[in-house]
Amino acid sequence: MELRDRVAVVTGGAKGIGFALAQAFLDEGARHVVVADLAQADVDAAAAQLGDRASGVAVDVSERAAVGALVAGVEADHGPIDLFVSNAGIGTGAGVDASDEVWDRIWKVNVLAHVYAAEAVLPSMLARGEGYLLSTASAAGLLSQIGDLPYSATKHASVAVAEWLAITYGSQGITVSCLCPQGVRTDLLANAMGISSVETVVSQGLLEPADVATAVIEAVRAEEFLILPHPEVAEYYRRRATDPDRWLAGMARLQARILGTLADAPDA
């Protein structure tokens, strides 16, 4: 897909990867980009920074009705949505002790929000015979996430949702991509509890949001399903599939290295 003259929506769009995507879409000539995020002040600031071809909507993507209202409002104000980017996501830093409330919240934001977006936007796309769904998962959705069980589980599930959508609707003109970055310099990485990313500790592989946006533009133009801004993730994924026992042993060693590094780190 070429972005020129297209209408796009980006959830989690006020900061980080979402904001970088919105800016990249506008740079590619998008007719209008809607940034959606939790706080009205954040979306207003983002829209003002992005310029006249952007607007902001405050929405909680964990609420089915709110996502439906977002889509209906954009279609009423700007016409059919060509590209819907379901980018909002959260982490927990929790393990098997995570509460039911934590699991419920992250499941809705990291998984069901993708389902709600598809449910809301697909009718118009299917009627036109074209449309693009792009969801942000994580390299954790292909591999695992040291230090965060709910994040790892829900990101795996979000990849599965994207795969199912591609299989089910690909023959009807719907293109689906799944973005799986590793470490990116965002608020989620900086503020997450526990170990948000391996790169937090080893200080390697961190990309800027703009780098991720560049990879997304290239992949959307080529209509590729799996978007890997960190190309090495493909090799890790291959190793996981072909020799899972060896891969698990390697991840256990990496976890020990990370925990040892954290233990030796001075107090902030």
Secondary structure as UniProt FT lines:
FT   TURN            4..5
FT   STRAND          7..11
FT   HELIX           16..27
FT   TURN            28..29
FT   STRAND          32..37
FT   HELIX           40..50
FT   TURN            52..53
FT   STRAND          54..58
FT   TURN            61..62
FT   HELIX           64..78
FT   STRAND          83..86
FT   TURN            96..97
FT   HELIX           100..107
FT   HELIX           108..112
FT   HELIX           113..128
FT   STRAND          131..136
FT   HELIX           139..141
FT   TURN            146..147
FT   HELIX           149..169
FT   HELIX           170..172
FT   STRAND          174..179
FT   HELIX           187..191
FT   HELIX           198..202
FT   HELIX           209..222
FT   STRAND          226..227
FT   HELIX           232..242
FT   HELIX           244..264
//
